[in-house]
């Protein structure tokens, strides 16, 4: 294994760390508004309780993304330049969404005004849903590939960026993040909010399995190699185990809740 392979693995680990640690942040932002008005209690108190679950960690998790981008620039400048020029608009939209979410989270409680909090909640929702979908689209584009000439210029039309495969990738990541966020909220809260979060997770189970499983199978059949069946099987098993554990914890929480 050479230096290039080591750098590639390091960059992959950094992006994976970002997805794992930032994924539940996106999921919490995606579900804050519906969970706030889904059950018993004051909606504002419920939204604040949901948002507080990521309060200590949400901004630190973005360091993984910054480090991954810096590593790409340092180790593979041609890849960095080609990728960011080809996906300029999707990546700019991701950046806009993440900035919008940061502003919404940071400034939501700065002004004691109901109308302002509604705008902040909208910013958090858009800033969570938009990157959640577009990260999946970008990942699917990388797996599918784009036409590049000898000078590292990308010659791609709108159909190369937005098509059934990349849109399925976007929906798959969005459903995974929403499921991830609902489970995280359930583990970090108690009472009605926990029960409602588990209910959301149960409702998301089938969409997650269908979308993520369909995307993985399409990727393997269209672009995979014989050896990539193994990591796909590991991913499917991990997803099914996660769903089973969620259902088990949900039943335990239901039995422990007061009637």
C-alpha positions as CSV (number, residue, x, y, z in Angstrom):
1,X,0.0,0.0,0.0
2,X,1.4,3.3,-1.1
3,X,1.1,6.8,0.2
4,X,-1.8,7.7,-2.1
5,X,-3.8,4.8,-0.8
6,X,-3.1,5.8,2.8
7,X,-4.3,9.3,2.1
8,X,-7.4,8.1,0.3
9,X,-8.3,5.8,3.3
10,X,-7.6,8.7,5.7
11,X,-9.9,11.0,3.7
12,X,-12.6,8.3,3.6
13,X,-12.4,7.9,7.4
14,X,-12.7,11.6,7.9
15,X,-15.8,11.9,5.7
16,X,-17.2,8.8,7.4
17,X,-16.6,10.4,10.8
18,X,-18.5,13.5,9.7
19,X,-21.4,11.4,8.4
20,X,-21.6,9.4,11.6
21,X,-21.3,12.3,14.0
22,X,-23.1,15.0,12.0
23,X,-25.8,12.6,10.8
24,X,-27.8,12.7,14.0
25,X,-27.4,16.5,14.1
26,X,-29.1,16.7,10.7
27,X,-31.8,14.3,11.9
28,X,-32.6,16.3,15.0
29,X,-32.9,19.4,12.9
30,X,-35.2,17.6,10.4
31,X,-37.5,16.4,13.2
32,X,-37.5,19.3,15.6
33,X,-40.6,21.0,14.2
34,X,-42.8,17.9,13.7
35,X,-41.8,16.5,17.1
36,X,-42.5,19.9,18.7
37,X,-46.1,19.7,17.7
38,X,-46.6,16.0,17.7
39,X,-47.7,15.3,21.3
40,X,-48.4,16.5,24.7
41,X,-47.0,19.7,26.3
42,X,-46.0,23.1,25.1
43,X,-44.7,23.0,21.5
44,X,-42.0,25.6,22.3
45,X,-40.7,23.6,25.3
46,X,-40.7,20.4,23.3
47,X,-38.7,22.0,20.4
48,X,-36.2,23.4,22.9
49,X,-35.8,20.0,24.6
50,X,-35.3,18.4,21.2
51,X,-32.7,21.0,20.1
52,X,-30.9,20.7,23.5
53,X,-30.0,17.1,22.7
54,X,-27.4,18.2,20.3
55,X,-26.5,21.4,22.1
56,X,-23.0,20.4,23.4
57,X,-21.8,18.7,20.2
58,X,-23.4,20.0,17.0
59,X,-20.8,22.6,16.1
60,X,-17.7,20.4,17.0
61,X,-18.8,17.7,14.6
62,X,-18.3,19.9,11.6
63,X,-14.5,19.9,12.3
64,X,-14.5,16.4,10.6
65,X,-15.7,18.0,7.3
66,X,-13.2,20.8,7.4
67,X,-10.4,18.4,8.1
68,X,-11.5,16.1,5.3
69,X,-11.6,19.0,2.8
70,X,-8.1,20.2,3.9
71,X,-6.8,16.6,3.5
72,X,-8.2,16.4,0.0
73,X,-6.6,19.7,-1.0
74,X,-3.2,18.7,0.5
75,X,-3.0,15.2,-0.9
76,X,-5.0,15.3,-4.1
77,X,-5.2,18.9,-5.4
78,X,-6.4,17.8,-8.9
79,X,-9.2,15.7,-7.4
80,X,-10.2,18.6,-5.1
81,X,-10.2,21.2,-7.9
82,X,-12.1,18.9,-10.3
83,X,-14.7,17.8,-7.7
84,X,-15.5,21.3,-6.5
85,X,-15.7,22.8,-10.0
86,X,-18.0,19.9,-11.2
87,X,-20.3,20.0,-8.1
88,X,-20.0,23.7,-7.5
89,X,-23.8,24.4,-7.3
90,X,-24.7,21.3,-5.1
91,X,-21.8,22.0,-2.7
92,X,-22.7,25.7,-2.6
93,X,-26.2,24.7,-1.7
94,X,-24.9,22.4,1.0
95,X,-22.8,25.2,2.4
96,X,-25.8,27.6,2.3
97,X,-27.9,25.1,4.2
98,X,-25.3,24.4,6.9
99,X,-24.8,28.2,7.4
100,X,-28.6,28.6,7.6
101,X,-28.8,25.9,10.2
102,X,-25.9,27.4,12.3
103,X,-27.6,30.8,12.3
104,X,-30.9,29.3,13.3
105,X,-29.5,27.2,16.2
106,X,-27.2,30.0,17.5
107,X,-29.8,32.8,17.3
108,X,-33.0,31.0,18.0
109,X,-33.0,31.9,21.7
110,X,-31.3,35.3,21.4
111,X,-34.5,37.1,20.7
112,X,-37.7,36.5,22.8
113,X,-40.1,36.7,19.9
114,X,-42.5,34.0,18.6
115,X,-42.2,35.2,15.0
116,X,-38.4,35.2,15.2
117,X,-38.4,31.7,16.5
118,X,-40.6,30.5,13.7
119,X,-38.1,31.9,11.2
120,X,-35.2,30.3,13.1
121,X,-37.1,26.9,13.1
122,X,-37.6,27.2,9.4
123,X,-33.9,27.9,8.9
124,X,-33.0,24.9,11.0
125,X,-35.4,22.7,9.1
126,X,-34.2,23.9,5.6
127,X,-30.6,23.8,6.8
128,X,-31.0,20.2,7.9
129,X,-33.1,18.7,5.1
130,X,-31.2,20.4,2.2
131,X,-27.7,19.1,3.1
132,X,-29.1,15.7,4.1
133,X,-30.5,15.2,0.6
134,X,-27.6,16.9,-1.3
135,X,-24.9,14.9,0.5
136,X,-26.6,11.8,-0.7
137,X,-26.8,13.2,-4.2
138,X,-23.1,14.2,-4.2
139,X,-22.1,10.7,-2.9
140,X,-24.2,9.0,-5.7
141,X,-22.6,11.2,-8.3
142,X,-19.1,10.2,-7.1
143,X,-20.1,6.5,-7.2
144,X,-21.6,6.9,-10.7
145,X,-18.8,9.0,-12.0
146,X,-18.7,12.1,-14.3
147,X,-17.1,12.5,-17.8
148,X,-13.7,14.1,-17.4
149,X,-11.2,15.0,-20.2
150,X,-7.4,14.8,-20.1
151,X,-7.2,18.4,-18.6
152,X,-9.4,17.4,-15.7
153,X,-12.4,19.3,-17.0
154,X,-15.8,17.9,-16.3
155,X,-18.2,17.7,-19.2
156,X,-21.5,16.9,-17.5
157,X,-25.1,18.0,-18.2
158,X,-28.0,18.2,-15.8
159,X,-28.8,14.6,-16.4
160,X,-25.4,13.5,-15.2
161,X,-26.1,15.2,-11.8
162,X,-29.8,14.8,-11.3
163,X,-31.2,11.5,-12.3
164,X,-33.1,8.6,-10.7
165,X,-30.0,7.1,-9.2
166,X,-28.6,10.3,-7.6
167,X,-32.1,11.3,-6.4
168,X,-32.5,7.9,-4.8
169,X,-29.2,8.4,-3.1
170,X,-30.4,11.8,-1.7
171,X,-33.6,10.3,-0.4
172,X,-31.7,7.4,1.1
173,X,-29.4,9.6,3.1
174,X,-32.2,11.9,4.2
175,X,-34.2,8.9,5.5
176,X,-31.2,7.5,7.3
177,X,-30.4,10.8,8.9
178,X,-34.0,11.2,10.0
179,X,-34.1,7.7,11.5
180,X,-30.7,8.3,13.1
181,X,-31.9,11.6,14.6
182,X,-35.2,10.1,15.9
183,X,-33.3,7.3,17.7
184,X,-30.8,9.8,19.1
185,X,-33.6,12.0,20.5
186,X,-35.3,9.0,22.0
187,X,-32.1,8.0,23.8
188,X,-31.4,11.6,25.1
189,X,-34.9,12.5,26.3
190,X,-37.6,11.0,28.5
191,X,-41.4,11.0,28.8
192,X,-43.7,12.0,26.0
193,X,-40.9,13.3,23.8
194,X,-39.0,10.0,24.0
195,X,-42.2,8.1,23.2
196,X,-43.0,10.3,20.2
197,X,-39.3,10.0,19.0
198,X,-39.6,6.2,19.1
199,X,-42.9,6.5,17.2
200,X,-41.2,8.5,14.5
201,X,-38.4,6.0,14.3
202,X,-40.9,3.1,13.9
203,X,-42.6,5.0,11.1
204,X,-39.3,5.6,9.4
205,X,-38.2,2.0,9.5
206,X,-39.8,0.8,6.2
207,X,-38.8,3.9,4.2
208,X,-35.2,3.6,5.5
209,X,-35.0,-0.1,4.6
210,X,-36.5,0.4,1.1
211,X,-34.6,3.5,0.2
212,X,-31.2,2.6,1.6
213,X,-31.5,-1.0,0.6
214,X,-32.6,-0.1,-2.9
215,X,-29.8,2.4,-3.3
216,X,-27.2,-0.1,-2.1
217,X,-28.6,-2.9,-4.4
218,X,-28.7,-0.5,-7.4
219,X,-25.1,0.6,-6.7
220,X,-23.9,-3.0,-6.4
221,X,-25.6,-4.3,-9.6
222,X,-24.7,-1.3,-11.7
223,X,-21.3,-0.2,-10.4
224,X,-20.1,-2.8,-8.0
225,X,-17.4,-5.5,-8.1
226,X,-17.6,-9.1,-6.9
227,X,-15.8,-8.2,-3.7
228,X,-18.1,-5.3,-2.9
229,X,-20.9,-7.7,-2.1
230,X,-19.2,-8.2,1.3
231,X,-19.3,-4.6,2.5
232,X,-22.8,-4.3,1.2
233,X,-23.9,-7.3,3.2
234,X,-22.2,-5.9,6.3
235,X,-24.0,-2.6,5.8
236,X,-27.4,-4.4,5.4
237,X,-26.8,-6.5,8.5
238,X,-25.8,-3.3,10.5
239,X,-29.0,-1.5,9.4
240,X,-31.2,-4.5,10.3
241,X,-29.5,-4.9,13.7
242,X,-30.0,-1.1,14.3
243,X,-33.7,-1.4,13.5
244,X,-34.1,-4.4,15.7
245,X,-32.4,-2.7,18.6
246,X,-34.5,0.4,18.1
247,X,-37.7,-1.7,18.2
248,X,-36.5,-3.5,21.4
249,X,-35.7,-0.2,23.1
250,X,-39.0,1.2,22.0
251,X,-41.0,-1.7,23.5
252,X,-39.0,-1.3,26.8
253,X,-39.7,2.4,26.9
254,X,-43.4,1.7,26.3
255,X,-43.6,-0.7,29.2
256,X,-41.8,1.7,31.5
257,X,-44.0,4.7,30.6
258,X,-46.9,5.5,32.9
259,X,-50.3,4.8,31.6
